[in-house]
Amino acid sequence: MTYLLLNLSFMMIAFVIVNVFIRKTPWAHLLRTLLAMLLVTLIFDNVIIALGIVGYDVNKLSGFYLGLAPIEDFAYTVVSVVLVASIWHKMTGNKK
C-alpha cells in the first residue's frame, strides 16, 4: 500500500466523521487555519527532510513533491486541522 492510499483512507474517515457528527463546521475559519498550517508544514517538512531527520521509502511515494516534501506529508495536516477545529467548534458550542 502506498502512503497516498493510506492517507486518502484516513482523510475519507475524517471527512465522514465531520460531515455526519458536526454539521456546522466553521469553514471560513477552518480554511484560514488550514492555509497557515500548510505553509508551516511546507517549511518545516522541507527543513527536516533536508537535514536527514526523516526519510521515506520512495517506492511507496506518489512522486509529487513540494520542494523536498512529498505531497503525502500534507494529508496529516489537513486531517488534523479539519478534525481538531470541528471538534473544538462542537465542544464549545460556538455559534459563529
Phi and psi restraints in degrees (range 20) as a CNS / XPLOR table:
assign (resid 1 and name C) (resid 2 and name N)
       (resid 2 and name CA) (resid 2 and name C) 1.0 -83.7 20.0 2
assign (resid 2 and name N) (resid 2 and name CA)
       (resid 2 and name C) (resid 3 and name N) 1.0 161.5 20.0 2
assign (resid 2 and name C) (resid 3 and name N)
       (resid 3 and name CA) (resid 3 and name C) 1.0 -60.9 20.0 2
assign (resid 3 and name N) (resid 3 and name CA)
       (resid 3 and name C) (resid 4 and name N) 1.0 -37.2 20.0 2
assign (resid 3 and name C) (resid 4 and name N)
       (resid 4 and name CA) (resid 4 and name C) 1.0 -63.8 20.0 2
assign (resid 4 and name N) (resid 4 and name CA)
       (resid 4 and name C) (resid 5 and name N) 1.0 -44.4 20.0 2
assign (resid 4 and name C) (resid 5 and name N)
       (resid 5 and name CA) (resid 5 and name C) 1.0 -64.6 20.0 2
assign (resid 5 and name N) (resid 5 and name CA)
       (resid 5 and name C) (resid 6 and name N) 1.0 -40.8 20.0 2
assign (resid 5 and name C) (resid 6 and name N)
       (resid 6 and name CA) (resid 6 and name C) 1.0 -62.3 20.0 2
assign (resid 6 and name N) (resid 6 and name CA)
       (resid 6 and name C) (resid 7 and name N) 1.0 -45.4 20.0 2
assign (resid 6 and name C) (resid 7 and name N)
       (resid 7 and name CA) (resid 7 and name C) 1.0 -64.1 20.0 2
assign (resid 7 and name N) (resid 7 and name CA)
       (resid 7 and name C) (resid 8 and name N) 1.0 -42.3 20.0 2
assign (resid 7 and name C) (resid 8 and name N)
       (resid 8 and name CA) (resid 8 and name C) 1.0 -62.3 20.0 2
assign (resid 8 and name N) (resid 8 and name CA)
       (resid 8 and name C) (resid 9 and name N) 1.0 -36.6 20.0 2
assign (resid 8 and name C) (resid 9 and name N)
       (resid 9 and name CA) (resid 9 and name C) 1.0 -65.4 20.0 2
assign (resid 9 and name N) (resid 9 and name CA)
       (resid 9 and name C) (resid 10 and name N) 1.0 -41.9 20.0 2
assign (resid 9 and name C) (resid 10 and name N)
       (resid 10 and name CA) (resid 10 and name C) 1.0 -69.8 20.0 2
assign (resid 10 and name N) (resid 10 and name CA)
       (resid 10 and name C) (resid 11 and name N) 1.0 -34.8 20.0 2
assign (resid 10 and name C) (resid 11 and name N)
       (resid 11 and name CA) (resid 11 and name C) 1.0 -65.5 20.0 2
assign (resid 11 and name N) (resid 11 and name CA)
       (resid 11 and name C) (resid 12 and name N) 1.0 -40.0 20.0 2
assign (resid 11 and name C) (resid 12 and name N)
       (resid 12 and name CA) (resid 12 and name C) 1.0 -63.8 20.0 2
assign (resid 12 and name N) (resid 12 and name CA)
       (resid 12 and name C) (resid 13 and name N) 1.0 -43.5 20.0 2
assign (resid 12 and name C) (resid 13 and name N)
       (resid 13 and name CA) (resid 13 and name C) 1.0 -60.5 20.0 2
assign (resid 13 and name N) (resid 13 and name CA)
       (resid 13 and name C) (resid 14 and name N) 1.0 -45.6 20.0 2
assign (resid 13 and name C) (resid 14 and name N)
       (resid 14 and name CA) (resid 14 and name C) 1.0 -62.5 20.0 2
assign (resid 14 and name N) (resid 14 and name CA)
       (resid 14 and name C) (resid 15 and name N) 1.0 -44.4 20.0 2
assign (resid 14 and name C) (resid 15 and name N)
       (resid 15 and name CA) (resid 15 and name C) 1.0 -68.9 20.0 2
assign (resid 15 and name N) (resid 15 and name CA)
       (resid 15 and name C) (resid 16 and name N) 1.0 -32.8 20.0 2
assign (resid 15 and name C) (resid 16 and name N)
       (resid 16 and name CA) (resid 16 and name C) 1.0 -65.5 20.0 2
assign (resid 16 and name N) (resid 16 and name CA)
       (resid 16 and name C) (resid 17 and name N) 1.0 -45.3 20.0 2
assign (resid 16 and name C) (resid 17 and name N)
       (resid 17 and name CA) (resid 17 and name C) 1.0 -58.9 20.0 2
assign (resid 17 and name N) (resid 17 and name CA)
       (resid 17 and name C) (resid 18 and name N) 1.0 -45.8 20.0 2
assign (resid 17 and name C) (resid 18 and name N)
       (resid 18 and name CA) (resid 18 and name C) 1.0 -62.4 20.0 2
assign (resid 18 and name N) (resid 18 and name CA)
       (resid 18 and name C) (resid 19 and name N) 1.0 -45.8 20.0 2
assign (resid 18 and name C) (resid 19 and name N)
       (resid 19 and name CA) (resid 19 and name C) 1.0 -74.3 20.0 2
assign (resid 19 and name N) (resid 19 and name CA)
       (resid 19 and name C) (resid 20 and name N) 1.0 -26.4 20.0 2
assign (resid 19 and name C) (resid 20 and name N)
       (resid 20 and name CA) (resid 20 and name C) 1.0 -83.9 20.0 2
assign (resid 20 and name N) (resid 20 and name CA)
       (resid 20 and name C) (resid 21 and name N) 1.0 -44.6 20.0 2
assign (resid 20 and name C) (resid 21 and name N)
       (resid 21 and name CA) (resid 21 and name C) 1.0 -98.8 20.0 2
assign (resid 21 and name N) (resid 21 and name CA)
       (resid 21 and name C) (resid 22 and name N) 1.0 -24.1 20.0 2
assign (resid 21 and name C) (resid 22 and name N)
       (resid 22 and name CA) (resid 22 and name C) 1.0 -125.3 20.0 2
assign (resid 22 and name N) (resid 22 and name CA)
       (resid 22 and name C) (resid 23 and name N) 1.0 92.9 20.0 2
assign (resid 22 and name C) (resid 23 and name N)
       (resid 23 and name CA) (resid 23 and name C) 1.0 -77.3 20.0 2
assign (resid 23 and name N) (resid 23 and name CA)
       (resid 23 and name C) (resid 24 and name N) 1.0 -30.3 20.0 2
assign (resid 23 and name C) (resid 24 and name N)
       (resid 24 and name CA) (resid 24 and name C) 1.0 -110.1 20.0 2
assign (resid 24 and name N) (resid 24 and name CA)
       (resid 24 and name C) (resid 25 and name N) 1.0 57.4 20.0 2
assign (resid 24 and name C) (resid 25 and name N)
       (resid 25 and name CA) (resid 25 and name C) 1.0 -67.5 20.0 2
assign (resid 25 and name N) (resid 25 and name CA)
       (resid 25 and name C) (resid 26 and name N) 1.0 130.9 20.0 2
assign (resid 25 and name C) (resid 26 and name N)
       (resid 26 and name CA) (resid 26 and name C) 1.0 -76.9 20.0 2
assign (resid 26 and name N) (resid 26 and name CA)
       (resid 26 and name C) (resid 27 and name N) 1.0 81.1 20.0 2
assign (resid 26 and name C) (resid 27 and name N)
       (resid 27 and name CA) (resid 27 and name C) 1.0 -62.0 20.0 2
assign (resid 27 and name N) (resid 27 and name CA)
       (resid 27 and name C) (resid 28 and name N) 1.0 -35.3 20.0 2
assign (resid 27 and name C) (resid 28 and name N)
       (resid 28 and name CA) (resid 28 and name C) 1.0 -63.7 20.0 2
assign (resid 28 and name N) (resid 28 and name CA)
       (resid 28 and name C) (resid 29 and name N) 1.0 -47.6 20.0 2
assign (resid 28 and name C) (resid 29 and name N)
       (resid 29 and name CA) (resid 29 and name C) 1.0 -65.3 20.0 2
assign (resid 29 and name N) (resid 29 and name CA)
       (resid 29 and name C) (resid 30 and name N) 1.0 -39.8 20.0 2
assign (resid 29 and name C) (resid 30 and name N)
       (resid 30 and name CA) (resid 30 and name C) 1.0 -63.9 20.0 2
assign (resid 30 and name N) (resid 30 and name CA)
       (resid 30 and name C) (resid 31 and name N) 1.0 -41.5 20.0 2
assign (resid 30 and name C) (resid 31 and name N)
       (resid 31 and name CA) (resid 31 and name C) 1.0 -67.4 20.0 2
assign (resid 31 and name N) (resid 31 and name CA)
       (resid 31 and name C) (resid 32 and name N) 1.0 -37.5 20.0 2
assign (resid 31 and name C) (resid 32 and name N)
       (resid 32 and name CA) (resid 32 and name C) 1.0 -64.6 20.0 2
assign (resid 32 and name N) (resid 32 and name CA)
       (resid 32 and name C) (resid 33 and name N) 1.0 -44.2 20.0 2
assign (resid 32 and name C) (resid 33 and name N)
       (resid 33 and name CA) (resid 33 and name C) 1.0 -62.5 20.0 2
assign (resid 33 and name N) (resid 33 and name CA)
       (resid 33 and name C) (resid 34 and name N) 1.0 -42.0 20.0 2
assign (resid 33 and name C) (resid 34 and name N)
       (resid 34 and name CA) (resid 34 and name C) 1.0 -62.7 20.0 2
assign (resid 34 and name N) (resid 34 and name CA)
       (resid 34 and name C) (resid 35 and name N) 1.0 -42.4 20.0 2
assign (resid 34 and name C) (resid 35 and name N)
       (resid 35 and name CA) (resid 35 and name C) 1.0 -62.3 20.0 2
assign (resid 35 and name N) (resid 35 and name CA)
       (resid 35 and name C) (resid 36 and name N) 1.0 -42.8 20.0 2
assign (resid 35 and name C) (resid 36 and name N)
       (resid 36 and name CA) (resid 36 and name C) 1.0 -63.9 20.0 2
assign (resid 36 and name N) (resid 36 and name CA)
       (resid 36 and name C) (resid 37 and name N) 1.0 -43.8 20.0 2
assign (resid 36 and name C) (resid 37 and name N)
       (resid 37 and name CA) (resid 37 and name C) 1.0 -69.1 20.0 2
assign (resid 37 and name N) (resid 37 and name CA)
       (resid 37 and name C) (resid 38 and name N) 1.0 -35.4 20.0 2
assign (resid 37 and name C) (resid 38 and name N)
       (resid 38 and name CA) (resid 38 and name C) 1.0 -65.9 20.0 2
assign (resid 38 and name N) (resid 38 and name CA)
       (resid 38 and name C) (resid 39 and name N) 1.0 -37.1 20.0 2
assign (resid 38 and name C) (resid 39 and name N)
       (resid 39 and name CA) (resid 39 and name C) 1.0 -64.5 20.0 2
assign (resid 39 and name N) (resid 39 and name CA)
       (resid 39 and name C) (resid 40 and name N) 1.0 -44.6 20.0 2
assign (resid 39 and name C) (resid 40 and name N)
       (resid 40 and name CA) (resid 40 and name C) 1.0 -63.3 20.0 2
assign (resid 40 and name N) (resid 40 and name CA)
       (resid 40 and name C) (resid 41 and name N) 1.0 -42.4 20.0 2
assign (resid 40 and name C) (resid 41 and name N)
       (resid 41 and name CA) (resid 41 and name C) 1.0 -62.0 20.0 2
assign (resid 41 and name N) (resid 41 and name CA)
       (resid 41 and name C) (resid 42 and name N) 1.0 -43.1 20.0 2
assign (resid 41 and name C) (resid 42 and name N)
       (resid 42 and name CA) (resid 42 and name C) 1.0 -58.0 20.0 2
assign (resid 42 and name N) (resid 42 and name CA)
       (resid 42 and name C) (resid 43 and name N) 1.0 -46.5 20.0 2
assign (resid 42 and name C) (resid 43 and name N)
       (resid 43 and name CA) (resid 43 and name C) 1.0 -66.4 20.0 2
assign (resid 43 and name N) (resid 43 and name CA)
       (resid 43 and name C) (resid 44 and name N) 1.0 -54.1 20.0 2
assign (resid 43 and name C) (resid 44 and name N)
       (resid 44 and name CA) (resid 44 and name C) 1.0 -73.9 20.0 2
assign (resid 44 and name N) (resid 44 and name CA)
       (resid 44 and name C) (resid 45 and name N) 1.0 -32.9 20.0 2
assign (resid 44 and name C) (resid 45 and name N)
       (resid 45 and name CA) (resid 45 and name C) 1.0 -63.5 20.0 2
assign (resid 45 and name N) (resid 45 and name CA)
       (resid 45 and name C) (resid 46 and name N) 1.0 -41.3 20.0 2
assign (resid 45 and name C) (resid 46 and name N)
       (resid 46 and name CA) (resid 46 and name C) 1.0 -63.4 20.0 2
assign (resid 46 and name N) (resid 46 and name CA)
       (resid 46 and name C) (resid 47 and name N) 1.0 -38.4 20.0 2
assign (resid 46 and name C) (resid 47 and name N)
       (resid 47 and name CA) (resid 47 and name C) 1.0 -65.3 20.0 2
assign (resid 47 and name N) (resid 47 and name CA)
       (resid 47 and name C) (resid 48 and name N) 1.0 -48.8 20.0 2
assign (resid 47 and name C) (resid 48 and name N)
       (resid 48 and name CA) (resid 48 and name C) 1.0 -70.1 20.0 2
assign (resid 48 and name N) (resid 48 and name CA)
       (resid 48 and name C) (resid 49 and name N) 1.0 -28.9 20.0 2
assign (resid 48 and name C) (resid 49 and name N)
       (resid 49 and name CA) (resid 49 and name C) 1.0 -72.2 20.0 2
assign (resid 49 and name N) (resid 49 and name CA)
       (resid 49 and name C) (resid 50 and name N) 1.0 -42.2 20.0 2
assign (resid 49 and name C) (resid 50 and name N)
       (resid 50 and name CA) (resid 50 and name C) 1.0 -62.6 20.0 2
assign (resid 50 and name N) (resid 50 and name CA)
       (resid 50 and name C) (resid 51 and name N) 1.0 -34.0 20.0 2
assign (resid 50 and name C) (resid 51 and name N)
       (resid 51 and name CA) (resid 51 and name C) 1.0 -79.7 20.0 2
assign (resid 51 and name N) (resid 51 and name CA)
       (resid 51 and name C) (resid 52 and name N) 1.0 -7.6 20.0 2
assign (resid 51 and name C) (resid 52 and name N)
       (resid 52 and name CA) (resid 52 and name C) 1.0 81.0 20.0 2
assign (resid 52 and name N) (resid 52 and name CA)
       (resid 52 and name C) (resid 53 and name N) 1.0 15.2 20.0 2
assign (resid 52 and name C) (resid 53 and name N)
       (resid 53 and name CA) (resid 53 and name C) 1.0 -72.7 20.0 2
assign (resid 53 and name N) (resid 53 and name CA)
       (resid 53 and name C) (resid 54 and name N) 1.0 -35.9 20.0 2
assign (resid 53 and name C) (resid 54 and name N)
       (resid 54 and name CA) (resid 54 and name C) 1.0 -121.4 20.0 2
assign (resid 54 and name N) (resid 54 and name CA)
       (resid 54 and name C) (resid 55 and name N) 1.0 140.9 20.0 2
assign (resid 54 and name C) (resid 55 and name N)
       (resid 55 and name CA) (resid 55 and name C) 1.0 -136.5 20.0 2
assign (resid 55 and name N) (resid 55 and name CA)
       (resid 55 and name C) (resid 56 and name N) 1.0 160.2 20.0 2
assign (resid 55 and name C) (resid 56 and name N)
       (resid 56 and name CA) (resid 56 and name C) 1.0 -131.0 20.0 2
assign (resid 56 and name N) (resid 56 and name CA)
       (resid 56 and name C) (resid 57 and name N) 1.0 152.2 20.0 2
assign (resid 56 and name C) (resid 57 and name N)
       (resid 57 and name CA) (resid 57 and name C) 1.0 -77.9 20.0 2
assign (resid 57 and name N) (resid 57 and name CA)
       (resid 57 and name C) (resid 58 and name N) 1.0 106.4 20.0 2
assign (resid 57 and name C) (resid 58 and name N)
       (resid 58 and name CA) (resid 58 and name C) 1.0 -63.5 20.0 2
assign (resid 58 and name N) (resid 58 and name CA)
       (resid 58 and name C) (resid 59 and name N) 1.0 -19.8 20.0 2
assign (resid 58 and name C) (resid 59 and name N)
       (resid 59 and name CA) (resid 59 and name C) 1.0 -71.4 20.0 2
assign (resid 59 and name N) (resid 59 and name CA)
       (resid 59 and name C) (resid 60 and name N) 1.0 -18.4 20.0 2
assign (resid 59 and name C) (resid 60 and name N)
       (resid 60 and name CA) (resid 60 and name C) 1.0 -104.9 20.0 2
assign (resid 60 and name N) (resid 60 and name CA)
       (resid 60 and name C) (resid 61 and name N) 1.0 4.1 20.0 2
assign (resid 60 and name C) (resid 61 and name N)
       (resid 61 and name CA) (resid 61 and name C) 1.0 -93.9 20.0 2
assign (resid 61 and name N) (resid 61 and name CA)
       (resid 61 and name C) (resid 62 and name N) 1.0 152.7 20.0 2
assign (resid 61 and name C) (resid 62 and name N)
       (resid 62 and name CA) (resid 62 and name C) 1.0 -75.5 20.0 2
assign (resid 62 and name N) (resid 62 and name CA)
       (resid 62 and name C) (resid 63 and name N) 1.0 -23.8 20.0 2
assign (resid 62 and name C) (resid 63 and name N)
       (resid 63 and name CA) (resid 63 and name C) 1.0 99.8 20.0 2
assign (resid 63 and name N) (resid 63 and name CA)
       (resid 63 and name C) (resid 64 and name N) 1.0 -1.2 20.0 2
assign (resid 63 and name C) (resid 64 and name N)
       (resid 64 and name CA) (resid 64 and name C) 1.0 -96.9 20.0 2
assign (resid 64 and name N) (resid 64 and name CA)
       (resid 64 and name C) (resid 65 and name N) 1.0 128.6 20.0 2
assign (resid 64 and name C) (resid 65 and name N)
       (resid 65 and name CA) (resid 65 and name C) 1.0 -130.3 20.0 2
assign (resid 65 and name N) (resid 65 and name CA)
       (resid 65 and name C) (resid 66 and name N) 1.0 150.7 20.0 2
assign (resid 65 and name C) (resid 66 and name N)
       (resid 66 and name CA) (resid 66 and name C) 1.0 -116.9 20.0 2
assign (resid 66 and name N) (resid 66 and name CA)
       (resid 66 and name C) (resid 67 and name N) 1.0 99.2 20.0 2
assign (resid 66 and name C) (resid 67 and name N)
       (resid 67 and name CA) (resid 67 and name C) 1.0 71.4 20.0 2
assign (resid 67 and name N) (resid 67 and name CA)
       (resid 67 and name C) (resid 68 and name N) 1.0 -124.7 20.0 2
assign (resid 67 and name C) (resid 68 and name N)
       (resid 68 and name CA) (resid 68 and name C) 1.0 -92.7 20.0 2
assign (resid 68 and name N) (resid 68 and name CA)
       (resid 68 and name C) (resid 69 and name N) 1.0 -13.5 20.0 2
assign (resid 68 and name C) (resid 69 and name N)
       (resid 69 and name CA) (resid 69 and name C) 1.0 -83.7 20.0 2
assign (resid 69 and name N) (resid 69 and name CA)
       (resid 69 and name C) (resid 70 and name N) 1.0 126.5 20.0 2
assign (resid 69 and name C) (resid 70 and name N)
       (resid 70 and name CA) (resid 70 and name C) 1.0 -69.1 20.0 2
assign (resid 70 and name N) (resid 70 and name CA)
       (resid 70 and name C) (resid 71 and name N) 1.0 149.3 20.0 2
assign (resid 70 and name C) (resid 71 and name N)
       (resid 71 and name CA) (resid 71 and name C) 1.0 -59.3 20.0 2
assign (resid 71 and name N) (resid 71 and name CA)
       (resid 71 and name C) (resid 72 and name N) 1.0 -26.2 20.0 2
assign (resid 71 and name C) (resid 72 and name N)
       (resid 72 and name CA) (resid 72 and name C) 1.0 -61.7 20.0 2
assign (resid 72 and name N) (resid 72 and name CA)
       (resid 72 and name C) (resid 73 and name N) 1.0 -27.8 20.0 2
assign (resid 72 and name C) (resid 73 and name N)
       (resid 73 and name CA) (resid 73 and name C) 1.0 -61.5 20.0 2
assign (resid 73 and name N) (resid 73 and name CA)
       (resid 73 and name C) (resid 74 and name N) 1.0 -26.3 20.0 2
assign (resid 73 and name C) (resid 74 and name N)
       (resid 74 and name CA) (resid 74 and name C) 1.0 -83.1 20.0 2
assign (resid 74 and name N) (resid 74 and name CA)
       (resid 74 and name C) (resid 75 and name N) 1.0 -13.2 20.0 2
assign (resid 74 and name C) (resid 75 and name N)
       (resid 75 and name CA) (resid 75 and name C) 1.0 -64.3 20.0 2
assign (resid 75 and name N) (resid 75 and name CA)
       (resid 75 and name C) (resid 76 and name N) 1.0 -38.0 20.0 2
assign (resid 75 and name C) (resid 76 and name N)
       (resid 76 and name CA) (resid 76 and name C) 1.0 -64.4 20.0 2
assign (resid 76 and name N) (resid 76 and name CA)
       (resid 76 and name C) (resid 77 and name N) 1.0 -37.4 20.0 2
assign (resid 76 and name C) (resid 77 and name N)
       (resid 77 and name CA) (resid 77 and name C) 1.0 -65.6 20.0 2
assign (resid 77 and name N) (resid 77 and name CA)
       (resid 77 and name C) (resid 78 and name N) 1.0 -45.8 20.0 2
assign (resid 77 and name C) (resid 78 and name N)
       (resid 78 and name CA) (resid 78 and name C) 1.0 -61.2 20.0 2
assign (resid 78 and name N) (resid 78 and name CA)
       (resid 78 and name C) (resid 79 and name N) 1.0 -49.6 20.0 2
assign (resid 78 and name C) (resid 79 and name N)
       (resid 79 and name CA) (resid 79 and name C) 1.0 -62.9 20.0 2
assign (resid 79 and name N) (resid 79 and name CA)
       (resid 79 and name C) (resid 80 and name N) 1.0 -45.0 20.0 2
assign (resid 79 and name C) (resid 80 and name N)
       (resid 80 and name CA) (resid 80 and name C) 1.0 -66.6 20.0 2
assign (resid 80 and name N) (resid 80 and name CA)
       (resid 80 and name C) (resid 81 and name N) 1.0 -40.7 20.0 2
assign (resid 80 and name C) (resid 81 and name N)
       (resid 81 and name CA) (resid 81 and name C) 1.0 -64.7 20.0 2
assign (resid 81 and name N) (resid 81 and name CA)
       (resid 81 and name C) (resid 82 and name N) 1.0 -45.8 20.0 2
assign (resid 81 and name C) (resid 82 and name N)
       (resid 82 and name CA) (resid 82 and name C) 1.0 -62.8 20.0 2
assign (resid 82 and name N) (resid 82 and name CA)
       (resid 82 and name C) (resid 83 and name N) 1.0 -48.4 20.0 2
assign (resid 82 and name C) (resid 83 and name N)
       (resid 83 and name CA) (resid 83 and name C) 1.0 -68.6 20.0 2
assign (resid 83 and name N) (resid 83 and name CA)
       (resid 83 and name C) (resid 84 and name N) 1.0 -47.0 20.0 2
assign (resid 83 and name C) (resid 84 and name N)
       (resid 84 and name CA) (resid 84 and name C) 1.0 -64.3 20.0 2
assign (resid 84 and name N) (resid 84 and name CA)
       (resid 84 and name C) (resid 85 and name N) 1.0 -45.8 20.0 2
assign (resid 84 and name C) (resid 85 and name N)
       (resid 85 and name CA) (resid 85 and name C) 1.0 -64.4 20.0 2
assign (resid 85 and name N) (resid 85 and name CA)
       (resid 85 and name C) (resid 86 and name N) 1.0 -41.2 20.0 2
assign (resid 85 and name C) (resid 86 and name N)
       (resid 86 and name CA) (resid 86 and name C) 1.0 -68.6 20.0 2
assign (resid 86 and name N) (resid 86 and name CA)
       (resid 86 and name C) (resid 87 and name N) 1.0 -43.0 20.0 2
assign (resid 86 and name C) (resid 87 and name N)
       (resid 87 and name CA) (resid 87 and name C) 1.0 -66.9 20.0 2
assign (resid 87 and name N) (resid 87 and name CA)
       (resid 87 and name C) (resid 88 and name N) 1.0 -41.0 20.0 2
assign (resid 87 and name C) (resid 88 and name N)
       (resid 88 and name CA) (resid 88 and name C) 1.0 -59.0 20.0 2
assign (resid 88 and name N) (resid 88 and name CA)
       (resid 88 and name C) (resid 89 and name N) 1.0 -46.5 20.0 2
assign (resid 88 and name C) (resid 89 and name N)
       (resid 89 and name CA) (resid 89 and name C) 1.0 -59.8 20.0 2
assign (resid 89 and name N) (resid 89 and name CA)
       (resid 89 and name C) (resid 90 and name N) 1.0 -43.5 20.0 2
assign (resid 89 and name C) (resid 90 and name N)
       (resid 90 and name CA) (resid 90 and name C) 1.0 -67.9 20.0 2
assign (resid 90 and name N) (resid 90 and name CA)
       (resid 90 and name C) (resid 91 and name N) 1.0 -42.5 20.0 2
assign (resid 90 and name C) (resid 91 and name N)
       (resid 91 and name CA) (resid 91 and name C) 1.0 -72.0 20.0 2
assign (resid 91 and name N) (resid 91 and name CA)
       (resid 91 and name C) (resid 92 and name N) 1.0 -32.8 20.0 2
assign (resid 91 and name C) (resid 92 and name N)
       (resid 92 and name CA) (resid 92 and name C) 1.0 -86.1 20.0 2
assign (resid 92 and name N) (resid 92 and name CA)
       (resid 92 and name C) (resid 93 and name N) 1.0 -14.4 20.0 2
assign (resid 92 and name C) (resid 93 and name N)
       (resid 93 and name CA) (resid 93 and name C) 1.0 69.3 20.0 2
assign (resid 93 and name N) (resid 93 and name CA)
       (resid 93 and name C) (resid 94 and name N) 1.0 22.8 20.0 2
assign (resid 93 and name C) (resid 94 and name N)
       (resid 94 and name CA) (resid 94 and name C) 1.0 -66.3 20.0 2
assign (resid 94 and name N) (resid 94 and name CA)
       (resid 94 and name C) (resid 95 and name N) 1.0 126.6 20.0 2
assign (resid 94 and name C) (resid 95 and name N)
       (resid 95 and name CA) (resid 95 and name C) 1.0 -99.0 20.0 2
assign (resid 95 and name N) (resid 95 and name CA)
       (resid 95 and name C) (resid 96 and name N) 1.0 13.4 20.0 2
